[in-house]
Amino acid sequence: MLNKDKETQLKDIHWLSEDDYKKAVSQLRMQINGVLTIFNVYGQDVFIPSAVGEIVKLCEDFGLRVRGVDKAISLEIIRGKQIFK
């Protein structure tokens, strides 16, 4: 399945409706945020929103990868973008 072109790969995946997708991502964000709230105690709460966003992106990349899409699983910083501003 990894040898297919990307357009064909993406067509082979079951996609949620936009509303269901947004709901699922929102639920994921809330759960990750809950896990990371411990860092509020250490004064690192300013980093939590960026970290949550990056973890969600990694989860999306992982979801595509395990469904056969040739997609790198990488951090924004590795992709050349600064994540913590």
C-alpha positions as CSV (number, residue, x, y, z in Angstrom):
1,M,0.0,0.0,0.0
2,L,2.9,2.4,0.6
3,N,3.8,2.3,-3.1
4,K,0.6,3.9,-4.3
5,D,0.7,7.6,-5.2
6,K,-0.5,9.9,-2.4
7,E,-3.8,10.8,-4.1
8,T,-4.8,7.1,-4.3
9,Q,-3.6,6.5,-0.8
10,L,-5.8,9.3,0.6
11,K,-8.9,8.0,-1.3
12,D,-8.5,4.6,0.2
13,I,-8.9,6.0,3.8
14,H,-12.2,6.4,5.4
15,W,-12.6,10.1,6.3
16,L,-14.9,11.5,9.0
17,S,-17.2,14.4,8.2
18,E,-15.7,17.8,8.9
19,D,-17.9,18.2,12.0
20,D,-17.0,14.7,13.4
21,Y,-13.3,15.3,12.7
22,K,-13.3,18.7,14.5
23,K,-15.1,17.0,17.5
24,A,-12.6,14.2,17.6
25,V,-9.6,16.6,17.5
26,S,-11.2,18.8,20.1
27,Q,-11.7,15.7,22.4
28,L,-8.0,14.7,21.8
29,R,-6.8,18.2,22.6
30,M,-8.8,18.3,25.9
31,Q,-7.4,15.0,26.9
32,I,-3.8,15.9,26.1
33,N,-4.2,19.2,27.8
34,G,-5.4,17.3,30.9
35,V,-2.3,15.1,30.9
36,L,0.0,18.2,30.6
37,T,-1.7,20.3,33.3
38,I,0.9,18.9,35.8
39,F,3.4,21.3,34.1
40,N,1.3,24.3,35.5
41,V,2.9,23.5,38.9
42,Y,6.4,24.0,37.5
43,G,5.6,27.3,35.7
44,Q,5.7,25.8,32.3
45,D,2.1,26.4,31.5
46,V,3.0,28.8,28.7
47,F,4.3,25.9,26.7
48,I,1.3,23.6,27.0
49,P,-0.9,25.0,24.1
50,S,2.0,24.7,21.6
51,A,2.9,21.2,22.9
52,V,-0.8,20.1,22.7
53,G,-0.9,21.3,19.1
54,E,2.3,19.5,18.2
55,I,1.1,16.2,19.8
56,V,-2.2,16.5,17.9
57,K,-0.3,16.9,14.6
58,L,1.9,13.9,15.5
59,C,-1.3,11.9,16.2
60,E,-2.7,12.9,12.8
61,D,0.6,11.9,11.0
62,F,0.6,8.6,12.9
63,G,-3.0,7.9,12.0
64,L,-2.2,8.3,8.3
65,R,1.0,6.3,8.5
66,V,-0.7,3.3,10.1
67,R,-3.3,3.4,7.4
68,G,-0.7,3.0,4.7
69,V,-0.1,6.7,3.7
70,D,3.6,7.4,3.1
71,K,3.7,10.2,5.6
72,A,6.6,11.2,7.8
73,I,5.9,11.4,11.5
74,S,8.0,14.4,12.6
75,L,8.0,17.4,14.9
76,E,7.3,20.9,13.6
77,I,10.8,21.9,14.7
78,I,12.2,19.1,12.5
79,R,10.0,20.3,9.6
80,G,11.7,23.6,9.9
81,K,9.1,25.6,11.9
82,Q,9.5,27.0,15.4
83,I,6.8,25.6,17.6
84,F,7.5,27.5,20.9
85,K,7.2,31.2,20.4
